[in-house]
Amino acid sequence: MTSKTPVPARRARWWTLLGRDRFAVVAAVLLGLVLLTAVLGPLLIGDRAVRQDLRASLRPPSFDHGFFGLLGTDVLGRSVLARLVDAAGTTLSVAVPAVLCSLVIGATLGMWAGFHGGLRENVAMRVADVILSFPSLLLAVVVLYVFAPSVGNIVLILAIARIPVYLRTARAEAAELKSRLFVDAARTFGATSWPTIYRHILPIALPTLLTVATLDFCFVMLTESSLSFLGIGIQPPEVSWGLMVAQGRQYLQTAWWIAVLPGVAIVVTTVSATVLAAWVRLATDPAQRWRLTLPRRARPTTTEVTA
């Protein structure tokens, strides 16, 4: 009985902290809805995203055409609501794997380089500088023009382009923590480098890395949308939010909902991820977590905390 009590207490504490920030709660709910839509939506809509009905072309949002007509139709009579649901899965299938791959690879190399220092650190940082010298969007455009645009290629190039972000962050954390007393104590007791990194450096660097990953998720999703808008990202018959914006831009004056609604989906998802990242940064930082335990009126402003 005693061994099981800390787990519920810890879970209740995180839920309590989340409940004290209304904006974070709204952001978490919206992101949860987007995730559920991406996972379960395609099973519910069937072939509605690709079913064409030219007699229903460019119908405006209305309650008169059933559930799938709530958000109108495009030029081919396809339901915009169904296409938004289908596009959510495609967009997340690019952003999530790209962020996870770059996070794991970049954080591992960064902590390894920062912990050992010397030549290994210099080599890792110079490689990161070379990759960062090319803007992520420009690098993706060049590579996707050479190779066929596909989900796999987009994930690969975005993951490689974002590795230096995590590498530099993890390296800075490891370089600062390796001189701490608890790391010296682990070395004294004979711990090798990887167990020391895993047990003592990773838990402290993880909150910062997760915050960076949440913000980077927004950047990767916007980059994918930009590539699809330029015509070198997701290709038909697949659909993403960026591709929907590109396909609907020529109908902005006559059928605004085709381009505006997927644009709203992009904005809502990225803003929600940004707000949740700010909450995660506070909740996982022991030095700042107390700010979430205070009543909203008693919380210090950003200027007061900085001072």
N, C-alpha and C positions, 0 to 999 in steps of 0.2 A: 504493500500500500504506500509505503514511504517513497519508493523509487518512482511511483507514477504521478505523484503530486506536482513536481516542477513543470511537467509538460503542459497540462491545462493552464497553469498559472502564466506561463510564458505566452501561450496563445492568447489568453485573455488580455494580457498587457498590450500586445501589438494591436489587437482589435480596438482596445480602449484608446490607444494613441491615435489610431486612424480616425476613430469617431470624434476626436476633439478638433479635427481639421475638416471643416465642411467642404472646402474646395477639393481636398484630397479624396474625400469620400465620393464626391461627384465624379472626379476623374477616374477613380478605381471602378466605379459602377459603369461608366461609359466604356472604359477599356475592356471590362469583363463582357459587356454586351457585344462589343466588336469581336472579341475572341470567340464567344459562343456563336455569333453569326457566321464567322469564318469556318468554324468546325461543323456546326449542325445545319447551317443554312442550305448548303448544296443538297443535303439529304431531303430537305423539305420542299424545295422549289422544283425539283426534278429537272425537266428540260425547258422550263419557263424562260431562262436567260437567253436561249438561242431560238426559241419558237417565234417564227415570223408571222405577222398578220398585216398585210399591206392595207387592209381596210381600216385598221386602227392606227395608221401612221400619224405620228406627231400629236397624239391626244394629250391634252394638258392634265395635270394632276386633278383628280376628281374622285368622289365617292360613288359615282354612278357606273363604274366599270369593274366592280369587284375589288377584292383585296389587292391583286397584282396591278391594278390600274390606279392605285392611290397616288403614285408618283409620276404618272403619265407613261408615255411610250416614246420610243425613238423613231427615226425615219423609216425603219423596217417593221415597225409595229411591235417591237420587243418591249417587254415590261422593264422599265427603268429600275423598279424596286428589285426585281429578280436579278438584274444585272449588277446592281450594287451589292447584293448578297454574294453573288458568285465572285465579283471582283475583290471583295474583302478577303476571301481565302487566297486568291492569287497574290495580292499585295503582301499579306502577312507571310506567305510561303517564301517570299523573297527577303523581306526585312528581318524576320526572326532568325533564319539560319545564317544569314550574313553577319548579324550582330553576334550570335553565339560563337561562330567560328573565329571571328576576329578577336572576340573577348578571350577565348580559351588560349589561342595561339599567342596573341600579343601579351597577355598577362603572364603566361608561363615563361616566354622568352625575356620579358622585362624583369621579372623577379629573379630569374637566373642570372641575368647580366648585372643587375644592381647588387645582388648579394655577393658575387665573385669580384666584380670590378675589373680593373686592368684592361687587358687586350680584349677579352670577351665583351666587356661593356662598350668599349670603343667601336668594335666591329658592329655590334647590334645597333648602336645609335647612328652610325654612319649609314647602315642599310635603311633605317627608319627615315633618316633625312633625305635619302635618295627617293624613297616612295612618296614622302610628303612634298617633295619639290614639284610633283605633278598634281594638279587639282583632281580630286576624286571624280568629278563629273567629266572633266576632259579626258582623263585616263580611261574611264568607262566608254566614252564615245569612240575613242580611237580603237580600243580593243574590240568593241562590238561591231564596228565597221569592218574589221578584218575577219572576225569569226561570226558565225550565224547567231543572231539574237535568240536567246532561249533563257528559261528560268535558271538552269544550271550555270550558264555562262555569266548571267547577271549576278547571281549569288557569289560566284567565285571571284569576279573582278571587284565587287564591292567589299568582300571580306578581305582581300589582299590590300585594297586601298585604305581600309580602316584599321589594319593591324598596328601601324605606328602609333595611333592614338592611345591604345591600351599599353603598348610596349613602353612608351615614354612615361605614362602614369605609373605603371607597376615598377618600372626601374627607379623612379624618384622615391616611391614608398620604400622599396627594399634597400636602397642606398642609405636612407635615413634610419631605418630600423635595425640594420645589421650591427650597428654600434651600441645598441641598447644592452642593458645588463642581462635581461632574460635570454637574449640571443647568445651572449658570451657564456652564460651558464649552461645553455644547451650544448655549445661546443665543448665546454669543459668536461661534460659528462659523456662525450664521445659521439654526439649526434652528427651525422653527415649532413651535407648541404640540403638535399631534397627533403628529408624529414624535418629539418629546421625551417625551411621555407614553408612547407605545408602546415606545420603545427603552430608556428609562431609569427610568421610574416603574413601569410595569406589571410588569416582571420582579421587582422587589422587593416590590411589593404582592400579587403573585399567590399566594404561599404562604399569607398570611393570608386572602385571599379564598377559596381552596380549602378551608381549614379551616372557615371560616364556612359555606361551601356544603355541606360534608359534614354538619355539625351541623344545618343548616337542612333538609337532606333528611329527617332524623328528624322534625323538627317538621311539615313538610308532609305526610309520610306519616301521622303521627298525626292531623293535622287532617282529612285525607281520610277516615280511618277513623272519626273522630268524626262527621263529616257523614253518612257512610253509616249509622252507628249511629242517628243522629237521623232518618233517613229522607229527607234532602234532599241526599244525595250520589249515589253510583252507584245507578242504578235497575235493577230486574230487567227483562229477563232477563240483563243483565250482572251480574257478581258481583265483589266485592272482599273483602278480608279483613275490613274493618269491617262490610260488609253481612252477611257470614257470622256474625259475632259477634251482630249485631242479630237475625238470623233464628233463631239458636240459643239466645238467652237464655231463652226460655220452656221450653226442654227441659233446663235445667241439672241438674235433679234426676234426670231419667230418661235423658237422652242428652247427657252433659257434653261429649263429644268434638266436637259440632257447633259449640259456641262457644269451647271452650278451645283447640283446635288452631289455629284462625286467630289467636287471641290470642297464642299462643306464637310463631307466625310473625312477628307484628308486633313482639313483644319482642325476639326473636333478631335480626331485621333492624336494628332501631334501635340496640340495644346494640352490634352489630358495626360499624355505621357510626360510632358514637361512639368506639369503641376505635381504629378505623382513622384517624379524624380526629386523634386525639391523636398517633398515629405520624406522620402526614403533617406535622403541625405541627413535630415534632422533626426529621424527615428533610429538610424544606425550609428550615429555619432554620440558616444556617451557624454561628450562635453557640451552638446547642443540639445540633447533629448529632453532636458528639463523644460525647454520652451514649450513643448507640446503638452506638458502636464499642468500648465497654468491655465486659468480661465482666459478666454479670448481677450477680454478687456485689460487683463493684467499683463499680457505678453508685451515684452519690449519691442520697439520698432527696430528695423534694420540699422538705422543710424545709431541708436542707443547701444545695440550689441557691438557694432563696429568700434564705437568709442570706448 
